[in-house]
């Protein structure tokens, strides 16, 4: 865990000093996008090879949709409450 924190801090320091180098920023954006696509593919593969998930796919999908709707509705509600209380 400490090693991960150290690596992140080193990345922050390097990023701070190279923040004005547009070529590095462009390459970093491409690498980040590619990494996200790769992670999504690996996650999808992991779901696809698990027979328990595949057999319960629609049931899990209904639960996921309900959870998403509840999370978005709760976020919108609390943002409105906080906005009215502190910003209006």
C-alpha positions in Angstrom: 0.0 0.0 0.0 2.8 2.4 0.9 4.5 1.6 -2.5 1.3 2.6 -4.3 1.1 5.9 -2.5 4.7 6.6 -3.2 4.2 5.9 -6.9 1.2 8.2 -7.0 3.1 11.0 -5.2 6.0 10.6 -7.7 3.5 10.8 -10.6 2.0 14.0 -9.1 5.4 15.6 -8.8 6.4 14.6 -12.3 3.1 15.8 -13.7 3.5 19.1 -11.9 6.8 19.8 -13.5 5.8 18.6 -17.0 2.3 20.1 -17.0 3.2 22.6 -19.8 4.6 20.0 -22.2 1.7 19.5 -24.6 3.2 16.5 -26.4 3.5 14.6 -23.1 -0.1 15.6 -22.2 -1.4 14.4 -25.5 0.4 11.0 -25.2 -0.8 10.7 -21.6 -4.4 11.3 -22.7 -4.1 8.6 -25.4 -2.6 6.1 -22.9 -5.3 6.8 -20.3 -8.1 6.3 -22.8 -6.4 3.1 -24.0 -6.0 1.8 -20.5 -9.7 2.5 -19.7 -10.8 0.6 -22.8 -8.5 -2.3 -21.9 -9.9 -2.4 -18.3 -13.5 -2.3 -19.6 -12.7 -5.2 -22.0 -11.1 -7.3 -19.2 -14.1 -6.6 -16.9 -16.5 -7.6 -19.6 -14.5 -10.8 -20.3 -14.6 -11.6 -16.6 -18.3 -11.2 -16.5 -18.8 -13.2 -19.7 -16.8 -16.3 -18.4 -18.6 -16.5 -15.1 -21.6 -18.8 -15.6 -23.3 -17.6 -12.4 -23.4 -14.0 -13.6 -24.4 -15.0 -17.1 -27.3 -17.1 -15.9 -28.6 -14.3 -13.7 -27.8 -11.5 -16.1 -31.3 -10.1 -16.4 -32.0 -10.2 -12.7 -28.7 -8.4 -12.0 -29.5 -5.9 -14.7 -32.8 -5.0 -13.1 -31.1 -4.5 -9.8 -28.3 -2.4 -11.4 -30.9 -0.2 -13.1 -32.8 0.4 -9.9 -29.6 1.1 -8.0 -28.5 3.6 -10.7 -31.8 5.4 -10.8 -31.9 5.6 -7.0 -28.3 6.9 -6.9 -28.9 9.6 -9.5 -32.2 10.7 -7.9 -30.6 10.9 -4.5 -27.7 12.9 -5.9 -29.9 15.4 -7.7 -32.1 15.7 -4.6 -29.2 16.5 -2.3 -27.5 18.8 -4.7 -30.7 20.8 -4.9 -31.1 20.9 -1.1 -27.4 22.0 -0.6 -27.7 24.5 -3.5 -30.8 26.2 -2.0 -29.3 26.2 1.5 -25.8 27.5 0.7 -25.8 29.1 -2.7 -29.2 30.9 -3.2 
